[in-house]
Amino acid sequence: QVQLVESGGGLVQAGGSLRLSCAASGRTFSSYAMAWFRQAPGKEREFVAAINWSGRYADSVGGRFTISRDNGKNTVSLQMNSLKPEDTAVYYCATGPGGSTWTGPRIYAQTSYDYWGQGTQVTVSS
């Protein structure tokens, strides 16, 4: 059974940094894409970043967030710098098929990812 467990969320002041981690089990993750999405109160869940052989980012976080993966440890991380109050949300880790299908709009679509973690809260105070 595939399981994803996020950690590293918390409360931070604007301009600060946090590092989220996602520990995965149940499949050979080196063959799969990994992604982070987030959902703010009253808003729909949105794409943040994803990685297969390279990283992709939402325009709102590009240059501030960095996604990375360690296939040997089955983990994916999201380093978040220069945090803003609008980054406040529950952050979810997800995994889905990579390979030749991981192109274009599929990278950013929630439907491209078939397993999700329970989420971790990130709160950025002004």
MIVEX-578586 format. One record per atom (N, C-alpha, C): residue in one letter; atom name; z, x, y. Coordinates in nm, 3 decimals. Layout:
residues N
nuvex; sedren; Z; X; Y
a; CA; Z; X; Y
...
end
This chain:
residues 126
nuvex; sedren; Z; X; Y
q; N; 0.000; 0.084; -0.119
q; CA; 0.000; 0.000; 0.000
q; C; 0.000; 0.088; 0.124
v; N; -0.089; 0.056; 0.217
v; CA; -0.099; 0.133; 0.339
v; C; 0.014; 0.095; 0.435
q; N; 0.079; 0.196; 0.489
q; CA; 0.186; 0.172; 0.587
q; C; 0.169; 0.267; 0.704
l; N; 0.193; 0.214; 0.823
l; CA; 0.190; 0.293; 0.946
l; C; 0.322; 0.270; 1.019
v; N; 0.388; 0.378; 1.056
v; CA; 0.517; 0.367; 1.124
v; C; 0.511; 0.449; 1.252
e; N; 0.525; 0.379; 1.366
e; CA; 0.523; 0.446; 1.496
e; C; 0.662; 0.490; 1.537
s; N; 0.667; 0.593; 1.620
s; CA; 0.793; 0.639; 1.678
s; C; 0.763; 0.708; 1.811
g; N; 0.868; 0.729; 1.889
g; CA; 0.853; 0.806; 2.013
g; C; 0.852; 0.724; 2.141
g; N; 0.856; 0.592; 2.129
g; CA; 0.859; 0.511; 2.249
g; C; 0.993; 0.523; 2.321
g; N; 0.997; 0.467; 2.442
g; CA; 1.121; 0.472; 2.517
g; C; 1.098; 0.439; 2.663
l; N; 1.201; 0.470; 2.743
l; CA; 1.197; 0.445; 2.887
l; C; 1.177; 0.577; 2.960
v; N; 1.082; 0.578; 3.053
v; CA; 1.053; 0.700; 3.128
v; C; 1.017; 0.662; 3.271
q; N; 1.043; 0.750; 3.364
q; CA; 1.007; 0.725; 3.503
q; C; 0.858; 0.752; 3.525
a; N; 0.803; 0.688; 3.625
a; CA; 0.664; 0.710; 3.660
a; C; 0.641; 0.860; 3.686
g; N; 0.529; 0.909; 3.635
g; CA; 0.498; 1.050; 3.644
g; C; 0.545; 1.132; 3.526
g; N; 0.627; 1.073; 3.443
g; CA; 0.680; 1.142; 3.327
g; C; 0.586; 1.139; 3.208
s; N; 0.637; 1.190; 3.095
s; CA; 0.557; 1.203; 2.974
s; C; 0.632; 1.148; 2.854
l; N; 0.557; 1.103; 2.757
l; CA; 0.609; 1.063; 2.626
l; C; 0.507; 1.103; 2.522
r; N; 0.555; 1.125; 2.401
r; CA; 0.467; 1.154; 2.289
r; C; 0.496; 1.054; 2.177
l; N; 0.396; 0.975; 2.144
l; CA; 0.408; 0.880; 2.034
l; C; 0.353; 0.943; 1.906
s; N; 0.416; 0.909; 1.796
s; CA; 0.369; 0.955; 1.667
s; C; 0.354; 0.838; 1.572
c; N; 0.262; 0.852; 1.478
c; CA; 0.240; 0.748; 1.377
c; C; 0.229; 0.818; 1.243
a; N; 0.320; 0.783; 1.153
a; CA; 0.319; 0.838; 1.018
a; C; 0.252; 0.739; 0.925
a; N; 0.152; 0.787; 0.852
a; CA; 0.072; 0.700; 0.767
a; C; 0.091; 0.734; 0.620
s; N; 0.080; 0.634; 0.536
s; CA; 0.088; 0.655; 0.392
s; C; 0.004; 0.550; 0.321
g; N; -0.037; 0.583; 0.200
g; CA; -0.108; 0.485; 0.119
g; C; -0.258; 0.502; 0.108
r; N; -0.314; 0.598; 0.183
r; CA; -0.457; 0.625; 0.168
r; C; -0.482; 0.768; 0.214
t; N; -0.601; 0.820; 0.183
t; CA; -0.639; 0.954; 0.225
t; C; -0.689; 0.946; 0.369
f; N; -0.601; 0.971; 0.463
f; CA; -0.631; 0.941; 0.602
f; C; -0.734; 1.032; 0.665
s; N; -0.761; 1.144; 0.604
s; CA; -0.862; 1.232; 0.662
s; C; -0.999; 1.165; 0.664
s; N; -1.019; 1.062; 0.581
s; CA; -1.147; 0.993; 0.573
s; C; -1.154; 0.871; 0.666
y; N; -1.047; 0.844; 0.738
y; CA; -1.038; 0.721; 0.817
y; C; -1.014; 0.752; 0.964
a; N; -1.062; 0.660; 1.046
a; CA; -1.035; 0.669; 1.188
a; C; -0.894; 0.619; 1.217
m; N; -0.832; 0.676; 1.321
m; CA; -0.699; 0.635; 1.364
m; C; -0.707; 0.597; 1.511
a; N; -0.629; 0.500; 1.550
a; CA; -0.638; 0.452; 1.687
a; C; -0.503; 0.408; 1.739
w; N; -0.494; 0.400; 1.871
w; CA; -0.379; 0.342; 1.940
w; C; -0.430; 0.227; 2.028
f; N; -0.361; 0.115; 2.018
f; CA; -0.383; 0.002; 2.106
f; C; -0.250; -0.029; 2.174
r; N; -0.255; -0.111; 2.278
r; CA; -0.131; -0.151; 2.344
r; C; -0.141; -0.294; 2.393
q; N; -0.024; -0.357; 2.405
q; CA; -0.018; -0.494; 2.454
q; C; 0.096; -0.507; 2.554
a; N; 0.061; -0.537; 2.677
a; CA; 0.159; -0.560; 2.781
a; C; 0.200; -0.707; 2.781
p; N; 0.317; -0.740; 2.836
p; CA; 0.362; -0.879; 2.840
p; C; 0.260; -0.969; 2.909
g; N; 0.225; -1.078; 2.842
g; CA; 0.133; -1.173; 2.900
g; C; -0.012; -1.133; 2.897
k; N; -0.042; -1.021; 2.833
k; CA; -0.180; -0.972; 2.828
k; C; -0.226; -0.957; 2.684
e; N; -0.358; -0.948; 2.668
e; CA; -0.413; -0.927; 2.535
e; C; -0.399; -0.780; 2.495
r; N; -0.397; -0.758; 2.366
r; CA; -0.392; -0.621; 2.316
r; C; -0.522; -0.550; 2.352
e; N; -0.509; -0.423; 2.394
e; CA; -0.627; -0.349; 2.439
e; C; -0.632; -0.211; 2.377
f; N; -0.752; -0.159; 2.369
f; CA; -0.777; -0.025; 2.316
f; C; -0.721; 0.080; 2.409
v; N; -0.662; 0.185; 2.352
v; CA; -0.611; 0.298; 2.430
v; C; -0.688; 0.426; 2.394
a; N; -0.686; 0.462; 2.266
a; CA; -0.752; 0.585; 2.222
a; C; -0.775; 0.578; 2.073
a; N; -0.872; 0.655; 2.026
a; CA; -0.901; 0.661; 1.883
a; C; -0.956; 0.798; 1.849
i; N; -0.945; 0.833; 1.721
i; CA; -0.994; 0.962; 1.678
i; C; -1.047; 0.953; 1.535
n; N; -1.163; 1.010; 1.514
n; CA; -1.215; 1.030; 1.381
n; C; -1.244; 1.179; 1.372
w; N; -1.365; 1.220; 1.407
w; CA; -1.392; 1.363; 1.420
w; C; -1.372; 1.410; 1.564
s; N; -1.363; 1.314; 1.657
s; CA; -1.337; 1.345; 1.797
s; C; -1.263; 1.228; 1.861
g; N; -1.207; 1.252; 1.977
g; CA; -1.130; 1.148; 2.042
g; C; -1.211; 1.064; 2.138
r; N; -1.171; 0.938; 2.152
r; CA; -1.229; 0.846; 2.248
r; C; -1.115; 0.780; 2.323
y; N; -1.138; 0.750; 2.452
y; CA; -1.030; 0.700; 2.536
y; C; -1.075; 0.582; 2.621
a; N; -0.983; 0.493; 2.649
a; CA; -1.007; 0.391; 2.749
a; C; -1.014; 0.458; 2.885
d; N; -1.093; 0.401; 2.975
d; CA; -1.107; 0.459; 3.108
d; C; -0.973; 0.470; 3.180
s; N; -0.884; 0.374; 3.153
s; CA; -0.756; 0.370; 3.223
s; C; -0.661; 0.484; 3.186
v; N; -0.686; 0.550; 3.074
v; CA; -0.595; 0.657; 3.030
v; C; -0.663; 0.793; 3.020
g; N; -0.794; 0.796; 3.035
g; CA; -0.867; 0.922; 3.025
g; C; -0.814; 1.025; 3.124
g; N; -0.795; 1.148; 3.076
g; CA; -0.743; 1.255; 3.159
g; C; -0.591; 1.261; 3.163
r; N; -0.524; 1.155; 3.114
r; CA; -0.377; 1.152; 3.112
r; C; -0.324; 1.151; 2.969
f; N; -0.395; 1.085; 2.878
f; CA; -0.351; 1.074; 2.740
f; C; -0.439; 1.162; 2.651
t; N; -0.378; 1.214; 2.545
t; CA; -0.451; 1.294; 2.447
t; C; -0.413; 1.248; 2.307
i; N; -0.513; 1.213; 2.228
i; CA; -0.489; 1.175; 2.088
i; C; -0.519; 1.293; 1.998
s; N; -0.437; 1.310; 1.895
s; CA; -0.459; 1.418; 1.799
s; C; -0.414; 1.372; 1.662
r; N; -0.461; 1.441; 1.560
r; CA; -0.423; 1.405; 1.424
r; C; -0.396; 1.530; 1.342
d; N; -0.307; 1.515; 1.244
d; CA; -0.277; 1.621; 1.149
d; C; -0.302; 1.561; 1.011
n; N; -0.417; 1.589; 0.954
n; CA; -0.453; 1.528; 0.825
n; C; -0.362; 1.578; 0.712
g; N; -0.312; 1.698; 0.725
g; CA; -0.222; 1.750; 0.623
g; C; -0.091; 1.674; 0.617
k; N; -0.047; 1.622; 0.732
k; CA; 0.079; 1.547; 0.739
k; C; 0.055; 1.396; 0.749
n; N; -0.072; 1.353; 0.751
n; CA; -0.104; 1.211; 0.765
n; C; -0.039; 1.151; 0.890
t; N; -0.052; 1.220; 1.000
t; CA; 0.005; 1.170; 1.125
t; C; -0.100; 1.171; 1.236
v; N; -0.082; 1.081; 1.331
v; CA; -0.163; 1.079; 1.452
v; C; -0.066; 1.068; 1.569
s; N; -0.094; 1.140; 1.675
s; CA; -0.006; 1.143; 1.791
s; C; -0.081; 1.103; 1.917
l; N; -0.005; 1.056; 2.013
l; CA; -0.060; 1.023; 2.144
l; C; 0.030; 1.086; 2.249
q; N; -0.019; 1.192; 2.311
q; CA; 0.054; 1.256; 2.420
q; C; 0.018; 1.184; 2.549
m; N; 0.119; 1.130; 2.615
m; CA; 0.097; 1.051; 2.736
m; C; 0.162; 1.121; 2.854
n; N; 0.081; 1.164; 2.947
n; CA; 0.128; 1.233; 3.068
n; C; 0.099; 1.150; 3.192
s; N; 0.165; 1.184; 3.300
s; CA; 0.144; 1.115; 3.428
s; C; 0.151; 0.963; 3.410
l; N; 0.255; 0.920; 3.342
l; CA; 0.267; 0.777; 3.311
l; C; 0.285; 0.694; 3.436
k; N; 0.231; 0.573; 3.429
k; CA; 0.236; 0.477; 3.540
k; C; 0.306; 0.349; 3.493
p; N; 0.362; 0.273; 3.585
p; CA; 0.425; 0.146; 3.543
p; C; 0.329; 0.056; 3.466
e; N; 0.201; 0.062; 3.498
e; CA; 0.104; -0.023; 3.428
e; C; 0.076; 0.023; 3.285
d; N; 0.132; 0.135; 3.245
d; CA; 0.123; 0.179; 3.105
d; C; 0.230; 0.113; 3.019
t; N; 0.321; 0.039; 3.081
t; CA; 0.426; -0.030; 3.007
t; C; 0.365; -0.131; 2.910
a; N; 0.401; -0.117; 2.782
a; CA; 0.345; -0.203; 2.679
a; C; 0.407; -0.168; 2.545
v; N; 0.379; -0.251; 2.447
v; CA; 0.405; -0.214; 2.308
v; C; 0.280; -0.144; 2.257
y; N; 0.300; -0.025; 2.203
y; CA; 0.190; 0.057; 2.154
y; C; 0.181; 0.048; 2.002
y; N; 0.061; 0.020; 1.953
y; CA; 0.038; 0.003; 1.810
y; C; -0.056; 0.111; 1.757
c; N; -0.021; 0.161; 1.641
c; CA; -0.106; 0.253; 1.568
c; C; -0.191; 0.171; 1.470
a; N; -0.315; 0.212; 1.448
a; CA; -0.403; 0.141; 1.357
a; C; -0.495; 0.238; 1.285
t; N; -0.543; 0.196; 1.170
t; CA; -0.636; 0.278; 1.095
t; C; -0.749; 0.192; 1.039
g; N; -0.866; 0.252; 1.028
g; CA; -0.981; 0.180; 0.977
g; C; -1.088; 0.276; 0.929
p; N; -1.193; 0.222; 0.868
p; CA; -1.301; 0.306; 0.815
p; C; -1.363; 0.392; 0.923
g; N; -1.386; 0.519; 0.892
g; CA; -1.454; 0.609; 0.983
g; C; -1.598; 0.627; 0.940
g; N; -1.640; 0.750; 0.933
g; CA; -1.775; 0.777; 0.885
g; C; -1.882; 0.727; 0.979
s; N; -1.996; 0.692; 0.922
s; CA; -2.113; 0.657; 1.002
s; C; -2.096; 0.524; 1.075
t; N; -2.000; 0.442; 1.034
t; CA; -1.981; 0.313; 1.101
t; C; -1.899; 0.326; 1.229
w; N; -1.836; 0.437; 1.247
w; CA; -1.747; 0.457; 1.363
w; C; -1.830; 0.505; 1.481
t; N; -1.904; 0.414; 1.538
t; CA; -1.992; 0.447; 1.650
t; C; -1.992; 0.333; 1.751
g; N; -2.026; 0.365; 1.874
g; CA; -2.045; 0.265; 1.978
g; C; -1.928; 0.171; 1.994
p; N; -1.956; 0.045; 2.012
p; CA; -1.850; -0.054; 2.038
p; C; -1.749; -0.066; 1.924
r; N; -1.788; -0.029; 1.803
r; CA; -1.694; -0.041; 1.690
r; C; -1.572; 0.047; 1.709
i; N; -1.585; 0.154; 1.781
i; CA; -1.471; 0.244; 1.802
i; C; -1.358; 0.172; 1.876
y; N; -1.395; 0.083; 1.967
y; CA; -1.300; 0.020; 2.058
y; C; -1.254; -0.118; 2.011
a; N; -1.312; -0.170; 1.905
a; CA; -1.284; -0.307; 1.862
a; C; -1.166; -0.314; 1.767
q; N; -1.076; -0.409; 1.792
q; CA; -0.960; -0.425; 1.703
q; C; -1.003; -0.459; 1.562
t; N; -1.113; -0.530; 1.548
t; CA; -1.159; -0.571; 1.416
t; C; -1.209; -0.454; 1.331
s; N; -1.225; -0.337; 1.392
s; CA; -1.268; -0.219; 1.317
s; C; -1.153; -0.153; 1.243
y; N; -1.032; -0.198; 1.267
y; CA; -0.912; -0.135; 1.210
y; C; -0.841; -0.236; 1.122
d; N; -0.816; -0.197; 0.996
d; CA; -0.767; -0.295; 0.900
d; C; -0.617; -0.287; 0.871
y; N; -0.550; -0.184; 0.915
y; CA; -0.406; -0.174; 0.898
y; C; -0.342; -0.135; 1.031
w; N; -0.225; -0.197; 1.056
w; CA; -0.157; -0.179; 1.184
w; C; -0.009; -0.150; 1.162
g; N; 0.049; -0.074; 1.255
g; CA; 0.193; -0.054; 1.254
g; C; 0.264; -0.169; 1.325
q; N; 0.397; -0.156; 1.332
q; CA; 0.477; -0.263; 1.389
q; C; 0.491; -0.251; 1.540
g; N; 0.454; -0.137; 1.595
g; CA; 0.457; -0.116; 1.739
g; C; 0.581; -0.045; 1.787
t; N; 0.567; 0.024; 1.900
t; CA; 0.680; 0.090; 1.964
t; C; 0.671; 0.065; 2.115
q; N; 0.785; 0.033; 2.175
q; CA; 0.787; -0.006; 2.316
q; C; 0.785; 0.117; 2.406
v; N; 0.698; 0.115; 2.505
v; CA; 0.696; 0.215; 2.610
v; C; 0.718; 0.144; 2.743
t; N; 0.819; 0.187; 2.816
t; CA; 0.850; 0.127; 2.945
t; C; 0.850; 0.237; 3.051
v; N; 0.769; 0.217; 3.155
v; CA; 0.760; 0.315; 3.263
v; C; 0.816; 0.251; 3.389
s; N; 0.921; 0.308; 3.441
s; CA; 0.984; 0.253; 3.562
s; C; 0.926; 0.318; 3.687
s; N; 0.922; 0.240; 3.794
s; CA; 0.865; 0.291; 3.920
s; C; 0.970; 0.357; 4.007
end
